[in-house]
Amino acid sequence: MSDAAATTIRDLALANRVLAREGVLDAFGHVSARNPDNPQTYFQSRGVSPGTVREGDILEIDLDGEPVRPTSLRLYGERPIHGEIYRARPDIMAICHMHTPSIVPFAIAGEEIVPVFHLGAVIGPRVPFWDARAEFGDTDLRVATQDQGRSLARALGPDNFAIVLRRHGAVVGGLSVAEMVFRSVNLMHNADLQYRAHLLGRVSPLTPGEAEQAAKFNLQPHPVKRAWDYWLSFLPPD
């Protein structure tokens, strides 16, 4: 295993615990990172609660959702989310699927999340919706088949990094593990602030120009690392 792959596995284990501590994930949800040594595989924990993930829990999985090395461990059932987005989007290097309470009301109501504060710009100018019901009828609401994963990846499109799943949750990608965490945490905060502003009577979102400039600034390596180091400071040592 290369140093890059070992670092990715370490960062992925940390990302699980950071996202759990920040409230993006709870007992459910899952995170993955593309294998830097082989873009046709990705790393993901065995199927446990994100807050408990350690490096030893991480497995290598191919884009069809099959473990590269046979295992008897229980895996996450929504692996098609990860494999099909990685297949469709070579630029995306890490993915989080979440059911964050501040986001789910938008998934239920069909109200679009838009960037409303400077760090919220990292979600992109808009967050599209994917509705499994439109294509697959009644389901158990999981993204559990390759067809569903491909449909979700198409709805995400070539340029977006976040998408809301109707009546379910959201998916966020990033160009690195730390960037994915940065986008995920700020999607959660943006949804909460947008909802609070709505209760006050008026939402004034960023203009497209503001969103573009703020995203460009905030997604630079220094702001992302500054936030990443802040989040790591609260994690107890292994």
DRENDO-1510 file (C-alpha; in Angstrom, 1 decimal, always signed):
<recs>
REC; n; res; u; v; w
REC; 1; MET; +0.0; +0.0; +0.0 .
REC; 2; SER; +1.3; +3.4; -0.9 .
REC; 3; ASP; +1.8; +6.3; +1.6 .
REC; 4; ALA; -1.1; +8.1; -0.2 .
REC; 5; ALA; -3.5; +5.2; +0.3 .
REC; 6; ALA; -2.5; +4.8; +4.0 .
REC; 7; THR; -3.1; +8.6; +4.5 .
REC; 8; THR; -6.5; +8.3; +2.8 .
REC; 9; ILE; -7.5; +5.5; +5.1 .
REC; 10; ARG; -6.4; +7.4; +8.1 .
REC; 11; ASP; -8.2; +10.5; +7.0 .
REC; 12; LEU; -11.3; +8.5; +6.2 .
REC; 13; ALA; -11.4; +7.0; +9.7 .
REC; 14; LEU; -11.0; +10.5; +11.2 .
REC; 15; ALA; -13.7; +12.0; +8.8 .
REC; 16; ASN; -16.2; +9.5; +10.1 .
REC; 17; ARG; -15.6; +10.5; +13.7 .
REC; 18; VAL; -15.5; +14.3; +12.9 .
REC; 19; LEU; -18.8; +14.1; +11.0 .
REC; 20; ALA; -20.4; +12.2; +13.9 .
REC; 21; ARG; -19.1; +14.7; +16.4 .
REC; 22; GLU; -20.3; +17.7; +14.4 .
REC; 23; GLY; -23.8; +16.2; +14.1 .
REC; 24; VAL; -23.7; +15.6; +10.3 .
REC; 25; LEU; -24.0; +11.8; +11.0 .
REC; 26; ASP; -25.5; +9.9; +13.8 .
REC; 27; ALA; -25.8; +6.1; +14.1 .
REC; 28; PHE; -26.5; +6.0; +10.4 .
REC; 29; GLY; -25.0; +7.5; +7.2 .
REC; 30; HIS; -21.6; +6.6; +5.7 .
REC; 31; VAL; -18.5; +8.0; +4.2 .
REC; 32; SER; -16.0; +6.8; +1.6 .
REC; 33; ALA; -12.8; +7.9; -0.2 .
REC; 34; ARG; -11.5; +6.9; -3.6 .
REC; 35; ASN; -8.4; +4.8; -3.6 .
REC; 36; PRO; -5.5; +7.1; -4.8 .
REC; 37; ASP; -3.7; +4.0; -6.1 .
REC; 38; ASN; -6.6; +2.7; -8.1 .
REC; 39; PRO; -9.5; +5.0; -9.1 .
REC; 40; GLN; -11.7; +2.0; -9.8 .
REC; 41; THR; -11.9; +1.2; -6.1 .
REC; 42; TYR; -12.7; +3.1; -2.9 .
REC; 43; PHE; -12.3; +2.8; +0.8 .
REC; 44; GLN; -15.2; +2.5; +3.2 .
REC; 45; SER; -15.7; +1.3; +6.7 .
REC; 46; ARG; -17.5; -2.0; +7.5 .
REC; 47; GLY; -21.1; -1.3; +8.4 .
REC; 48; VAL; -20.9; +0.3; +11.8 .
REC; 49; SER; -21.9; +3.7; +13.3 .
REC; 50; PRO; -19.6; +6.4; +12.0 .
REC; 51; GLY; -18.5; +7.6; +15.4 .
REC; 52; THR; -16.9; +4.3; +16.1 .
REC; 53; VAL; -14.8; +3.9; +12.9 .
REC; 54; ARG; -11.1; +3.2; +13.2 .
REC; 55; GLU; -8.5; +2.5; +10.5 .
REC; 56; GLY; -8.9; -1.2; +11.0 .
REC; 57; ASP; -12.5; -1.0; +10.0 .
REC; 58; ILE; -11.7; +0.3; +6.5 .
REC; 59; LEU; -12.2; -2.0; +3.5 .
REC; 60; GLU; -11.4; -1.6; -0.2 .
REC; 61; ILE; -14.5; -1.9; -2.4 .
REC; 62; ASP; -14.9; -1.9; -6.2 .
REC; 63; LEU; -17.2; +0.4; -8.1 .
REC; 64; ASP; -19.8; -2.4; -8.4 .
REC; 65; GLY; -19.9; -2.5; -4.6 .
REC; 66; GLU; -18.0; -5.7; -4.1 .
REC; 67; PRO; -15.2; -5.9; -1.5 .
REC; 68; VAL; -11.8; -6.4; -3.3 .
REC; 69; ARG; -10.9; -9.1; -0.7 .
REC; 70; PRO; -13.6; -11.5; +0.4 .
REC; 71; THR; -15.0; -10.7; +3.9 .
REC; 72; SER; -17.7; -11.9; +6.2 .
REC; 73; LEU; -18.0; -8.4; +7.7 .
REC; 74; ARG; -21.3; -6.6; +7.3 .
REC; 75; LEU; -21.1; -3.8; +4.7 .
REC; 76; TYR; -23.2; -0.6; +4.2 .
REC; 77; GLY; -26.2; -1.4; +2.1 .
REC; 78; GLU; -26.1; +1.9; +0.1 .
REC; 79; ARG; -22.8; +1.2; -1.6 .
REC; 80; PRO; -24.3; +2.1; -5.0 .
REC; 81; ILE; -24.3; +5.8; -3.9 .
REC; 82; HIS; -20.6; +5.7; -3.7 .
REC; 83; GLY; -19.6; +3.4; -6.6 .
REC; 84; GLU; -21.9; +5.1; -9.2 .
REC; 85; ILE; -20.9; +8.6; -8.3 .
REC; 86; TYR; -17.2; +7.7; -8.4 .
REC; 87; ARG; -17.9; +6.1; -11.8 .
REC; 88; ALA; -19.6; +9.1; -13.2 .
REC; 89; ARG; -17.4; +11.8; -11.5 .
REC; 90; PRO; -13.7; +11.1; -11.8 .
REC; 91; ASP; -13.0; +14.4; -10.0 .
REC; 92; ILE; -14.8; +13.4; -6.8 .
REC; 93; MET; -12.4; +11.8; -4.3 .
REC; 94; ALA; -14.6; +11.5; -1.2 .
REC; 95; ILE; -18.4; +11.1; -0.5 .
REC; 96; CYS; -20.7; +11.4; +2.5 .
REC; 97; HIS; -24.3; +10.3; +2.7 .
REC; 98; MET; -26.2; +11.9; +5.6 .
REC; 99; HIS; -29.6; +12.2; +7.2 .
REC; 100; THR; -28.8; +15.5; +9.1 .
REC; 101; PRO; -31.9; +16.9; +10.9 .
REC; 102; SER; -31.3; +20.4; +9.6 .
REC; 103; ILE; -31.3; +19.1; +6.0 .
REC; 104; VAL; -34.1; +16.6; +6.1 .
REC; 105; PRO; -36.9; +19.2; +6.3 .
REC; 106; PHE; -35.8; +20.5; +2.9 .
REC; 107; ALA; -35.8; +16.9; +1.6 .
REC; 108; ILE; -39.4; +16.5; +2.9 .
REC; 109; ALA; -40.8; +19.9; +1.7 .
REC; 110; GLY; -38.9; +20.0; -1.6 .
REC; 111; GLU; -37.6; +23.5; -0.7 .
REC; 112; GLU; -34.3; +24.2; -2.4 .
REC; 113; ILE; -31.2; +24.8; -0.2 .
REC; 114; VAL; -29.4; +27.9; -1.5 .
REC; 115; PRO; -26.2; +29.5; -0.1 .
REC; 116; VAL; -27.1; +32.1; +2.5 .
REC; 117; PHE; -23.8; +32.8; +4.2 .
REC; 118; HIS; -20.1; +33.0; +3.2 .
REC; 119; LEU; -19.1; +29.5; +4.2 .
REC; 120; GLY; -22.4; +28.2; +2.7 .
REC; 121; ALA; -21.0; +29.1; -0.7 .
REC; 122; VAL; -19.1; +25.8; -0.7 .
REC; 123; ILE; -22.3; +23.9; -1.4 .
REC; 124; GLY; -22.4; +25.5; -4.8 .
REC; 125; PRO; -24.9; +28.0; -6.3 .
REC; 126; ARG; -27.7; +25.4; -5.9 .
REC; 127; VAL; -28.3; +22.0; -4.5 .
REC; 128; PRO; -30.4; +19.8; -6.9 .
REC; 129; PHE; -33.0; +17.2; -5.8 .
REC; 130; TRP; -33.2; +13.5; -6.6 .
REC; 131; ASP; -36.5; +11.8; -6.1 .
REC; 132; ALA; -36.4; +8.0; -6.2 .
REC; 133; ARG; -40.2; +7.9; -6.5 .
REC; 134; ALA; -40.2; +9.5; -9.9 .
REC; 135; GLU; -38.2; +6.7; -11.5 .
REC; 136; PHE; -38.6; +3.7; -9.2 .
REC; 137; GLY; -42.0; +4.1; -7.5 .
REC; 138; ASP; -42.4; +3.0; -4.0 .
REC; 139; THR; -39.1; +1.8; -2.4 .
REC; 140; ASP; -37.7; +1.4; +1.1 .
REC; 141; LEU; -36.0; +4.8; +0.5 .
REC; 142; ARG; -32.5; +3.4; +0.4 .
REC; 143; VAL; -30.2; +3.8; -2.6 .
REC; 144; ALA; -29.6; +0.0; -2.7 .
REC; 145; THR; -29.4; -0.9; -6.4 .
REC; 146; GLN; -26.9; +0.0; -9.2 .
REC; 147; ASP; -29.8; +1.5; -11.2 .
REC; 148; GLN; -30.7; +3.8; -8.3 .
REC; 149; GLY; -27.1; +4.8; -7.8 .
REC; 150; ARG; -26.7; +5.6; -11.5 .
REC; 151; SER; -29.9; +7.7; -11.5 .
REC; 152; LEU; -28.6; +9.6; -8.4 .
REC; 153; ALA; -25.3; +10.2; -10.1 .
REC; 154; ARG; -27.1; +11.6; -13.2 .
REC; 155; ALA; -29.1; +14.0; -11.0 .
REC; 156; LEU; -25.9; +15.2; -9.3 .
REC; 157; GLY; -24.6; +16.1; -12.7 .
REC; 158; PRO; -21.1; +17.0; -13.9 .
REC; 159; ASP; -20.6; +20.1; -11.7 .
REC; 160; ASN; -22.5; +19.9; -8.4 .
REC; 161; PHE; -21.0; +18.6; -5.2 .
REC; 162; ALA; -24.2; +18.3; -3.1 .
REC; 163; ILE; -27.6; +16.8; -3.8 .
REC; 164; VAL; -30.7; +16.4; -1.6 .
REC; 165; LEU; -32.6; +13.1; -1.7 .
REC; 166; ARG; -36.3; +13.7; -1.3 .
REC; 167; ARG; -37.7; +12.4; +2.0 .
REC; 168; HIS; -34.3; +10.9; +2.8 .
REC; 169; GLY; -31.2; +13.1; +3.3 .
REC; 170; ALA; -28.3; +14.3; +1.2 .
REC; 171; VAL; -25.1; +13.3; -0.5 .
REC; 172; VAL; -22.0; +15.5; -0.6 .
REC; 173; GLY; -18.7; +15.0; -2.5 .
REC; 174; GLY; -15.3; +16.6; -2.4 .
REC; 175; LEU; -12.0; +16.8; -4.1 .
REC; 176; SER; -10.4; +15.4; -0.9 .
REC; 177; VAL; -11.5; +13.9; +2.3 .
REC; 178; ALA; -11.0; +17.1; +4.2 .
REC; 179; GLU; -12.9; +19.1; +1.5 .
REC; 180; MET; -15.8; +16.7; +1.6 .
REC; 181; VAL; -16.0; +17.2; +5.4 .
REC; 182; PHE; -15.8; +20.9; +4.9 .
REC; 183; ARG; -18.7; +20.9; +2.4 .
REC; 184; SER; -20.8; +18.5; +4.5 .
REC; 185; VAL; -20.5; +20.5; +7.7 .
REC; 186; ASN; -21.3; +23.8; +6.0 .
REC; 187; LEU; -24.2; +22.3; +4.1 .
REC; 188; MET; -25.6; +21.4; +7.5 .
REC; 189; HIS; -25.0; +24.9; +8.9 .
REC; 190; ASN; -26.4; +26.6; +5.8 .
REC; 191; ALA; -29.6; +24.6; +5.9 .
REC; 192; ASP; -30.0; +25.5; +9.6 .
REC; 193; LEU; -29.4; +29.2; +9.0 .
REC; 194; GLN; -31.6; +29.3; +5.9 .
REC; 195; TYR; -34.4; +27.7; +8.0 .
REC; 196; ARG; -33.9; +30.2; +10.8 .
REC; 197; ALA; -33.9; +33.2; +8.4 .
REC; 198; HIS; -37.1; +31.9; +6.9 .
REC; 199; LEU; -38.7; +31.9; +10.3 .
REC; 200; LEU; -37.7; +35.6; +10.6 .
REC; 201; GLY; -39.6; +36.2; +7.4 .
REC; 202; ARG; -37.1; +36.7; +4.7 .
REC; 203; VAL; -34.2; +34.7; +3.1 .
REC; 204; SER; -31.6; +36.8; +1.3 .
REC; 205; PRO; -29.4; +34.3; -0.5 .
REC; 206; LEU; -25.9; +35.0; -1.9 .
REC; 207; THR; -25.9; +36.3; -5.5 .
REC; 208; PRO; -24.3; +34.0; -8.0 .
REC; 209; GLY; -21.3; +36.2; -8.1 .
REC; 210; GLU; -21.0; +36.2; -4.3 .
REC; 211; ALA; -21.3; +32.5; -4.2 .
REC; 212; GLU; -18.7; +31.9; -6.8 .
REC; 213; GLN; -16.1; +34.3; -5.2 .
REC; 214; ALA; -16.8; +33.0; -1.6 .
REC; 215; ALA; -16.5; +29.4; -2.7 .
REC; 216; LYS; -13.3; +30.0; -4.5 .
REC; 217; PHE; -11.8; +31.7; -1.4 .
REC; 218; ASN; -13.1; +29.2; +1.2 .
REC; 219; LEU; -12.1; +26.1; -0.8 .
REC; 220; GLN; -8.5; +27.1; -0.9 .
REC; 221; PRO; -6.2; +24.6; +1.0 .
REC; 222; HIS; -5.6; +26.9; +4.0 .
REC; 223; PRO; -9.3; +27.5; +5.0 .
REC; 224; VAL; -10.0; +23.8; +4.5 .
REC; 225; LYS; -7.0; +22.7; +6.6 .
REC; 226; ARG; -7.8; +25.3; +9.3 .
REC; 227; ALA; -11.2; +23.8; +9.7 .
REC; 228; TRP; -9.9; +20.2; +9.5 .
REC; 229; ASP; -7.3; +20.9; +12.2 .
REC; 230; TYR; -10.0; +22.5; +14.4 .
REC; 231; TRP; -12.3; +19.5; +14.1 .
REC; 232; LEU; -9.5; +17.1; +14.8 .
REC; 233; SER; -8.6; +19.0; +18.0 .
REC; 234; PHE; -11.8; +17.8; +19.6 .
REC; 235; LEU; -11.3; +14.1; +18.9 .
REC; 236; PRO; -9.8; +12.0; +21.7 .
REC; 237; PRO; -6.6; +10.1; +20.8 .
REC; 238; ASP; -7.0; +6.6; +19.5 .
</recs>
